[in-house]
Amino acid sequence: MSSVSQLFKNNPVNRDRIIPLDFTNTKTLPDSHVWSKPEPETTTRPIPVISLSNPEHGLLRQACEEWGVFHITDHGVSHSLLHNVECQMKRLFSLPMHRKILAVRSPDESTGYGVVRISMFYDKLMWSEGFSVMGSSLRRHATLLWPDDHAEFCNVMEEYQKAMDDLSHRLISMLMGSLRLTREDLGWLVPDKTGSGTDSIQSFLQLNSYPVCPDPHLAMGLAPHTDSSLLTILYQGNIPGLEIESPQEEGSRWIGVEPIEGSLVVIMGDLSHIISNGQFRSTMHRAVVNKTHHRVSAAYFAGPPKNLQIGPLTSDKNHPPIYRRLIWEEYLAAKATHFNKALNLFRC
């Protein structure tokens, strides 16, 4: 059992915080989903774009340090696969509620249909639904949804997970290389030529649905949070909704990340912030909803192997470690209890 699965078993969620609202039959925003007064207008600024056909380590490092989020192009994931993933997500979330809850996540499980787990930290509910995938859970839950017609969904998602596995190894190697770390420092991150190291990184795929909302200015698709991973690779299609916290204090707090056709978004996680000794920014982000378009996204979370101790790899006498060593399961447990305050618990 992976450390991620075990973590969820040790931190069960109340069942009434698992099953989403039946958005199809909801014409007005219920009080349970009404958030506080709207914040000032979101601004739109171009975030860095990194081409993986000829990446520059300097630009990549700058994007990680100043933004903690960037687009990647020329990533090798085909447009047809991204299109198929989006179609299958819409197929899934368009099922009637009585079908979707056949695959509902149990309180102590990490996979299946339901609301995002961070909802337990907020009084108000979010205007979204999700489907979590890890390991063999994909076919088990898909069979519950489509007893005789699940093969296409499973094949597409398995192909996508394999593409993300390969891409995450490539990205993490590049990101850590920008810190001038050696292969010896990162042997667990880089699969060998035979590909036998592919399972070294633990991963988790989260499919998200943000239905059309009758009053989007008073609702929240996904509340502000940082990711507990090394990095997250996000496919968000062509409908905007992702927002990041502004790196500067001036102006609006939130910046909308406009989609770029065929690109993927990389979001640095808390563990990359720790490994880089605070150099890489773990960006607070959220998702907003709209009144006209059903938005879906696929978030792939990459983390280190189970039981591997990690800590700052770039410290020296002038820059002593600011975080202590830990394993991912330990950090996930802290995040499950302390949420966005967890990172401070591991400071030296």
ZIVENRA-V169371 format. One record per helix or strand of 2 or more residues. SS is the DSSP state (alpha for helix, beta for strand). FROM is the first residue (numbers start at 0). LEN is the number of residues. If there is no record, write none. Layout:
ss | from | len
SS | FROM | LEN
SS | FROM | LEN
This chain:
ss | from | len
alpha | 2 | 8
alpha | 14 | 3
alpha | 22 | 3
alpha | 30 | 3
beta | 42 | 2
beta | 48 | 3
alpha | 56 | 10
beta | 68 | 5
alpha | 78 | 15
alpha | 96 | 7
beta | 111 | 3
alpha | 116 | 5
beta | 128 | 5
alpha | 136 | 9
alpha | 150 | 27
alpha | 197 | 3
beta | 201 | 9
alpha | 215 | 3
beta | 221 | 4
beta | 230 | 5
beta | 241 | 4
beta | 253 | 3
beta | 263 | 5
alpha | 269 | 6
beta | 284 | 3
beta | 294 | 9
alpha | 327 | 19
